[in-house]
Amino acid sequence: MTKRRVSKPVVDLLRVPDGPRDRQLLLGDTVHVAENNDGWSRIVAEKDGYAGWLETDHLSEDMPATHWINAPATHAYVAPDIKSRDLVSLSYGSKIHATAETDRFVQTELGFVPKVHTAAITEKPHDPVAVAELFLGTPYLWGGNSRFGIDCSGLVQAALLACGIPCPGDSGDQEQALGAVLSAESPAQRGDLLFWKGHVAWVSGDNMILHANASHMAVVYEPMDRAIQRIQDQGDGPVTARKRL
């Protein structure tokens, strides 16, 4: 398979060409192309093994990332000047290749990105819940993986991958792959994960969770006991697992 790099800010990963979105990829994500067919490429994402289709012209030659976006979102400008025209918006977690740097900007193929919104590719945060909290207020989007729209499993994956912790893309796979199982009697603590059938949430504090959910259509804090009861009442079942990383 041929190695390529996502060259657009956010790209939908589709089940079939021109079909429904399963997940998203961000600028700089590395993929392996298994097949090209009439303007579409079937790929496997290097970060999590997720497979699907995307438009071939959303890919470019692979190049090593030098920095990543560590602000919730940022802009690339036409010049190294915050008053110049912005060209694109970039989400947290996007990877960029610097062609030049000043004391205030990183120059990329998409434009000039404020240096304060970037970190060296080797720098990683250590608290995944703190990363997830950067997405507070982000609109809910089924299959979304960016600051512009995200779902429950996307929120978990974005936080863990930023911290260098491998993480699948879907909540069912996350339930199987992540952490150690806790008993129902174990007190929850910050950083635990709660799973339901088709849903996942971070424990962010005492009786508090942080999750992207379709009831609020956003990433929100919600009292844990209230969320468990609400999800049960709306017919989506009980908590299926409590896990600690």
Disulfide bonds with the S-S distance in Angstrom:
none
